[in-house]
Amino acid sequence: MAKKSEPSYDAKDIQVLEGLEAVRKRPGMYIATTGIQGLHHLVYEIVDNSVDEALAGYCTVIDVTINKDGSVTVTDNGRGIPVERHPKLRKPTVEVVLTTLHAGGKFGGEGYKVSGGLHGVGSSVVNALSTRLIVEVKRDGKIWSQEYHQGKPVTKFEAVGKSKATGTKITFWPDPEIFETVDIDYDVIKTHMRETAFLNRDLRINLTDLRGDEPRKDEFRYAGGIIDFVKYLSKNKETIHAKPIYISGEGDEGMVEVALQWNTGYADTTLAFANNINTGEGGTHLEGFKNALTRTINEYARRQNILKEKDPNLSGEDIREGLVAVLSVKLHDPQFEGQTKTKLGNTEMRSFVQQVVTAGLSEYLEEHPRPAKLIVGKASQAAKARAAARKAREASRKDALLGAGSLPGKLADCSLTDPALSEIYFVEGDSAGGSAKQARDRSFQAILPLRGKILNVERAGQSRAFSSKEIQAMITAIGTGVGEEFDADKVRYHRAIIMTDADVDGAHIRCLILTFFYRFMPQIIEQGYVYIAQPPLYKLSVGKKSEYLYSDAQLTEATGELGKDEKYRIQRYKGLGEMNPAQLWETTMDPARRTLLQVTMDDALLAEETFSDLMGDQVEPRKEFIQRHAKDVRFLDI
């Protein structure tokens, strides 16, 4: 019998990826995902380079255009990328910047004192992940140009004209072989550009979309900077003091500025940035801000005898209830975790931010006694409500412990205990819940039926929320806790699936559940654990054969393919309860055949705006949202 040959493993099997090949081979290492978030990341990388010119004091206008063919053009009036030959690599510096990883003016030279592009991979990664890229530089009295294909130059870098102006223009075509979609979402880019303009006082950003019948255009420029940012975030909220509080400071560590304003709502909307990068996971600067806020307001409350000697301190959560705040720090050598830059690690920024905010907030509170008392009063009310909520939680825990176990009674749990292998369905109503329990695979699928429309937590405080049995059941089932008690390591399922009817009521319930996740445990959305099930809309039967269809387009296509004389029957599913367990399993719950939509937060500011507009107290923003997006509605059951 012949001996099975062993696979070779020697020098010839070691693959060396040269230049930008590694980026194309493993794009996720550089832009996190090849989904739509990664696509948008390409735009941000090029814009960030222009913003770095603005931070350096040389750029005042950035034009971003989504062209008719789907390409993107970013133009600025900065200094222009250097065009002379690089002294070490002996080729044009522009080519070095666009074809070499970790090449840029941000590694200790004098090009930039402050920048968001720490790793120097932005332009070259965009080039590598584009089918085509054209760079045009106005500098030294000339217009220089070069074209690339998948990161490799296909033309010489040469002067093609004359110009007294300076600046850089880059046009790129995202590679459809790399990305799941190359259809850029204008609204997401718009939100990001607005955010960038807020963070860079007086910088003008012009955004244009040429893909439709009529061009879409927006211009962003804010003289008030982050003060205008806070006003914008608070525009549909009832504020408890008229003007945002503004604090700033500068030192050897860098610069910090904060704007904050409280409202009568319950959500904490604190956005933190480092060198214009949205640090969604926080970091040392945010820790310093929160420490200063909690300590300063407690000290003021005690000095004013608002908090008595025996009263406990107000917690950070109490103080931040109803807060809208923007924290922005600028530093020379930022230490971000990962290329996507979601968490700041510079330890010196913790104490620096804490020192600046403590001094500035203490001064404000002393000089503005009326707003100060309203702020402390709001926090005191939050503390009382939180105490009531804590009692409600403890009572529900005791009730659960006296019962069959610590999990909700309506929960049909799965037998597996590994969260990575487990999933939970939040199902609308007992009828659909019953079908789902019969349809599921008990080993890894848990079912939690919810009765009707759950509480809208956007309009309710924690005391009301924790008094709701449905909200209690959801929190207990997920297992992480909420607020300051949140512990990601205790999550019981890595897939939390919202499964509701395909009608208006189902969509509303889905929105209420998403609001709960966004306000109470946004971390599980950020970690990619929240999904939306896609039940079929139709069942098309031709003779003894049946096919499930998930959209009107699929129905039109399927019926159009039938012969003229073929008889068929269409069943429209308005609710999950109309399907028997076998149908529910094969269409919506079987991992091999189902369709799940993963819920993501491509932009935290856009998510904040959407939930505030749709689920908040103000009617007008909701009306405007519906009017603005009415043309996009495809399915509406009355």
N, C-alpha and C positions, 0 to 999 in steps of 0.2 A: 504494500500500500504506500502510495507516494506521500511523503511528509508535506503537510500544509506549509506553504511558503510564508515567512514572516514579513510584514510590511517593513520597507526600508526606513531608516531614520539616520541619515548622515548629513554631511555638509550640503549636498545638493537639495535636501528637503527643507532647509532653512530659507524661508522667503524673506527677501529684503524689499520693503516698499519704499520707493524713492520719491522725493519731492512731495507732491500732494496726493499720491496714490493712497496713502493711509487714510486720508480724509474721505475719499470716495469709498474705500473698503469698509470703514467703520464710522459713518457720519454721526451716529448717535453719541460717540465719544466727544464730539465737538459742538453739536447743537442740540444734544439731549434726545431729540426725536425726529423722525422723518415724517411725522404727521404735520397738520397745519400749523402747530406751534413752532416747529422747526422751520417751516417755510417763512413764517413771519419773522423768525429770529434772523434770517438773512437780511431782511430790510433794516431791522434794528441795528445790526452790526455796522452796516454802511452809514446809517444816520448817526450812530454813536461817534464815528470818526469825525464827522462834520461838527458834532456837538463839542468834541474835544477841542476843535479849533475855536469854537465860541468860548469855551472855558479859558482858553489861552488868551482871549481878547482880540481875535482876528476875524471872526465870522459873525455876521449879523443876520444873514438870511439863509434858510435852507429850503430848497424846493424838492418835494417828493412827488413823483408822478407814476401812477400805474398806467402803463401804455395799453393801447387797444389789443396788442398781441400778448398781453400778460406779463411782459417784461416790466422792470422797475427802473426808473431813473432818479438818482439822488444828486442834486447840484448844490454847491455851497460857494460863498464868496470869501473863503479863507485864503490862506497863503498858497495853497496848491501843494501836492506831494512833491518833494524834491525831485528834480529831473536829471541832475548830474550823475555820472557813473559812480557807483558805490566803491569806496576806496579798497575794500577787502574782496568783494565778489566780482568786481570789474564788469559790471553791467548796470544799466540804468536803475536808479534807486526805486523808481515806480515799479519796475518789473520785480525787484527784490521784495518790495512790500506786498505785491499781489501774487507772488509764487512761492514765498518762503515762510514756513511757520515760525512763529516767535521772532518776526522781524518787524520793528516799529520804533517810533520815537518815544517809547514809554518805559524804558528799562534803565533809567538813571541818567540819561543824557539831558540836554537842556531843551529838547523839543517840547515837552509838556511837563508842567509842574503838577497838574491834576488831570487825570483821565480815567474813563471807565474801562478802557481797553487794556486791562492789565496784562493779559497773556499774549497780546500781539498776534492773534490768529484770525481776527475778524475778517479782514479783506481777503486774505488768502483762502480761507475756508469758503467764503461766498464764491470766489473764483472757481475753486475746485468743484463745487456743487452746482455750477451753472453750465448749461450747454454752450453759452456764449457770454462774454463780458467785454465791454468796450470802456476804456478809461480815456478821459480827456482832461488835460491839465493846462490851466492858464498860469504861466509863470515866466519870469525873465523876459517879458515882452513878446512871448510866442505862445501858440497853442500846440500842445504835444498830444499825440494819440497812439494807442496800441490796442489790438484786439486779441482775445484769448478764447480757447476752446477747452472746456473741462480743466481749466487751470493752467493750460500750456499756451504760450504765446504763438500766434499764427501770423502776425505781422511784425515788422520792425517798429521799435519805438522811435518816432521821428516827429519833427515839427511839421504841422500841416497848415499853419496860418500865423497871423500876428494878432496880439491883443495887449492893451495896456492894463486890462483887469487881471485879477488873480482868482484862483479857485480850482475846485475839482468837480468833475462830472463823471459819474459811473452809471452805466446801464448794464443790467444783467438779466439773463433768462434762466430761471430756476430749472433744473434738470428733472423732467417727468419720470426718468428712470430711477431717480433717487427718492423723490417725494411721493407720498400717497396722493396728494393733490397739488396742483400748481395754481389753484384758483384762490387768490389772496382775498381775504375778508376785509373790505374797506372799513367797516365800523370798528374792527379790532385795531387796525393801523391808525385810524382816526383818534381813538382813545389814547393810544400810546403817544402819538404826536402832540396831543393836547397836554398830556402829562409832562412830556419833555419840555414844552414851552413854559409850563408853570414853574418848572424847576430851574429855568434859565431866564431870569428876568430880562425882558425886552428883546429876547431872541424871537425873530419871526419865522414861523414854519408854514409854508404853503403846501397844502395837500390837494392833489388832483387825481381823479379817476376818469380815464378816457374810454373805458370799456363799454359803457351803456350808450343808448341813443343820445342822451344828453349828458355832458360832463358833470361830475360831482366835484365841488370845490369847497374847501374849508381853509380858513386862515387863523392861525393861533399866535397871539402875542400878548403878554401880560406884564404890565408895568409894575404890578404889585407882587409878582412872583408867587411864593407859596402862601402869602396872605390871600391872594385871589384864588389859589387852589382850595383852601379851606372854605372860602365863601362859596365856591362852586359846589363842593361836596355837601355843603349845608343848605343849598338853595331851596330844597323842598322840605326842610325841617324847621321846627319852631325852636329858635335858639333862646337861651336864657340870659345871654349878655350880647349886646348889639355888635361889638367889634371883636374880631379874633385877637387873641393875645399873640404878640410877636416877640421872640427872644432870639438873640444872636450873639456869637462870641468868636474870637479868633485867638489862636495861640500857636506854639511850636507844633502841636499835634495836627493842626489844620483849622478848619472853620466849621461851625455848626449854626444852623438856624432852625427854629421851630415856630410853627403857627398852630394855635389850638383854640377851639371853641366848643362849648357844651350846648346840647339841645335837650328837649324834654323826652326824647326817645330812649331806647334801651341798648342800642348797638354801640359797640366800641369800634370806631373806624380810625385806626392809627396806621398810617402808611410811612414806611421808613426807607430812605434812600442813601446810598453812598456813591459819590461821584456820578450822580444821576441814574445809577442802577437801582431798580426796585428790589430791595432785599426782602423778598417775601417770607423768608425763614427768620428774619430778624438779625440778631447778632449783638455785638458788644455795645454799639451805639444805642440800640433800642433798649437794652437792659439798663444802661445809664439813664436814659430818659424816664423809664418807668420807675426806677428807684427814686429819682429826684422828685417826680410828680407825687408819689405816695408819701415820701418823707416830708416834703414841703407843705403839702395841704394838711397833713396831720399836725405838724408843728404849729401852723397858723390857727387851726381849729382849737388847739389847746391854749394858745396865747389869748385867743378871743373868748375863751371859756365856753365855746360851742360844744366841745367835747369835755365832759366833766372828768374828774380824777379817776373815777371808777369805770368810766366808759372804755371799752376796748378801742384800739385804733381802727380807722377805716381801712379796709383792704384795698389793694390795687384795683381789683375788679369793681368795687364800689365806686371808687374815684373815677374810673374810666367809663362808667356807664353813661351813655349819651355823649361821649367825647368824639369829636372829629379833630384829628391832629395830623400834621405832616412834619416829619423830621428829616432834615437833609444835612448830611455831613460831606465835606470835601477834604480829602487828605492825599498826601503825595504818594504814599506807598501802600495802597489798600491790599489787604489779605482776604480774598474771597474763597469760599469753599466751592470748588468745582468751577468749570468753565461757564456754567450758566449763572454764576455769581448771585446766589440767593441768600447768602449769609455772610456777614462781615465778621472777621476774626481778630481784628487789631485790638489787643487788650488795653492799650492806652486810651482808646476812644471811650471806654466805659466811664472812667473817672473824669475825663475831659467833658463829655456831654453832661454827666451828672453835676459837675461843678457849674457849668454855664447855665443849665436849666434851673438849678437850685437858686442861684443868684438872681436870675431874671424873673422867675416866678414869684419869689419872695418879695421882690420890689413891687411887682404888679399887684399882688394881693394887699400889700400895705397901702399902696397909693389908690386903690380902687375898692374900697370897703363894701360897696353895694354888690357889684358882681361877685366879689370874693365870698360874701355870705350866701349868695344864690348857688354858687358852685359847691360850697361845703354842704349847704342844705340839700342839694340834689344827691350828693354822695351819702349823706345821712339817711335819706329816704331809701336809697338803694341798699344800704346796709340792713335796714329794717326788713325790707322786702326779701333780701337774701337770707336773713335769719328765718323768716317764715318759710322760704323755699327749702332751706336746710331741714327744717322740722318736717316739711311735707315729704322730702326725700327719705329722711330717717324713718318716718312712719310707714312709707311704702316698702322700705327694706324690711322693717319688722314684720309687716303683713306678709311679705313674701317668705320670710324665714319661718313664720308660723304655718305657712301652707306647705305645698309639696316641695318647694325648693326656692332658690333665690332668683330664678328666672320667671318672666311673666307667664301667667297661667295659660294665655292664649297661644303662646309660642310652641310650635311643633319643632323641636330642635333636631339637629342631625346627630348622627352617632360619632362622626369624626371630630376630633378636638384640635386638629392642626388648622389654624386660621387660614393658611395659604391654600388649603384644599377645600375650605368650607365657604358656603354662600348662604345668604338669607334673602328671602323674598318678602318685601313689604307689599301686601295685597289689599286691594280695596274691597271691603265688605266680607261678611261671613260666608256668603254663597260662593264667591270666587275663591275665598280662603279654603273652603271645604274641597273644591275641585283641585286646587293647588296641592293640598295635603295628600289627596289620593294620587295625583299625577307625579309627584316628586320622586326623586331617588333619595330615600331616607338616610343613606350613608353620608351624603355631603350637602344636602339641601334642606335648609330650615325655612319655615313659613311663619310669618307674623301677620295675621289679619288685622286690619285697622277699620274701626267703625266710622264710616262717613268721612266728612272733611275734618281733618285735625286742626288744632288751634293754629292760627297765623301768628307765629312767634315774632314777626316783624313789628306787630302792634301790641305785644303782650310782654310784661316783665317776667322775670324768672319765677316769681311766686305763683303767678297764674299758670305758667308753663308747667311747673312741677306739680301743680294740682290736677293737671290733665292726665288721666290714666293712659291715654294713647301715647303722649310724650314720654311719660315714665317708662312705659313698656319698650319704646324704641331705644331710649338711653340705656336701660338695663340689658336689652338684648345685644346691643353693639358692644357694651362692656367697658368702654374707655373712660366713662365719666365725661363731664363737661367743664368748661371754664378752667379755673386753676387746678381742678382735680383731674383734668384730662391726662390720660396716660396711653400713648399710642401702642405701647407694648401689650396692653390688655385687650386690644381689638380682637373680637371673636370670629370675625369673618373678613376675608379679603375681597369679597364681592357682596356689596349691599345693593340689591336689585329692586328697583321700584317697578311694580307691575300693576298698572291701572287700566281701566277701560279706554278704548280708542274713541272717546267722545269729549265734549266740553267739560263735563263734570270730572272725568278721569284726568284731563289735562290740568284742571284746577287742583285736584288732590296731589298730582305729581309735583306741581309748583309749590304747594304747601310743604310737602316732604323735603323738597330741595331747599326751601327756605330754612327749615329746621336744621338740615345738615350744614348749610352755609353759616348760620348764626351760632350754632351750638358746638359743632365739631368740624370746622372747615379743613382741618388737617387731613381727614380721611378723603376729602375731595382732592386735595393736593397730592395725596399718595396714590390716587387713581383707584380707590376702592368703591366708588359709587357708579352704578350703572342704571340704565333705563331699558326695560324689556320692550320688545317690539312685537306685540301680538298681531296676527293677520287681520286685514280689513275685510277680505273676501274669501269665499271658497267657491271655486269654479268646478262644476261637475259636468263632464261630458260622458254620457253612458255610465259605465261603472268606474271610470277614472276620475279622480279629483285632484285639484291643485290649489294650494293656498297662495294668496296674493297679498302683498303688503302695501300696495299703493294704487291709486287710480291709474297711474301710468302703466303699471304691470297688468292691470285688468284690461286696459285698452289694447295693449300689445297682445295679450293672450287671446282675447276675443277676435282681434283682427287676423290672427293666424288660422282661425277656424274656417272650415269650408262653409259655403253659403247654405248648404242644406243640413249642416250639423246642428243638432239640438243640444242646447246646454242650459244649465241652471246655475244661477248666482245666488249665493247666500251672503248677506252683509252682516258682519259681526259688530254689534254695537257694544257688547259687554263680554267680559271674560266668562261670565256665568252662562253664556249661550254655548260654550264649548264643553264637551264632556272631558273627563280627566285624560283620556287617551289623546284627544285632539290638542288639549292644552300642553301636554308633554311634548308631542312631536312638533308643535309649531313654535312654542315659546320657552320651554324649559329644558329641552334636550340639548346639551352642550354641542353635540355634533351637527345640529340643524338650526338652532335658534339664532336670532340676531340680537346682540346687545349693543347699546350705545353707551360709551364711557363718558361720564361727566367730567369735564376738565375746567380749570380756570386759566384760560390763555392770558387773561389780563385781569388782575385783581380789581382795578378801578372800574372796568366795564361791568364786572360782576356786582360790585357795590352799587353802581348806578342802577343796574337792572332790578335788583331785589328791592332797593329803596323806592324806585318808581312804581314797580308792579304791586308790591305788597305793603307799602307804607300807608299812612293816614291821608295823604294829600291825593285828591281825585284828579286834579288837572294833569300832573305828570303821567298818570296812567292813561288818561284820555289821549294825550299827545303821543304816547308810545303806540297805542292801538292804531291811531290815524297814520302814524309814520310807517308802520309795518303791515298795514291792512293788505297791501298789494302782494305781500309775501305769503299770505295764508293760503294753504292748499286744501286742507280738510276742515270743515266746520259743520258739526252736527247741531241742529237746533231742536 
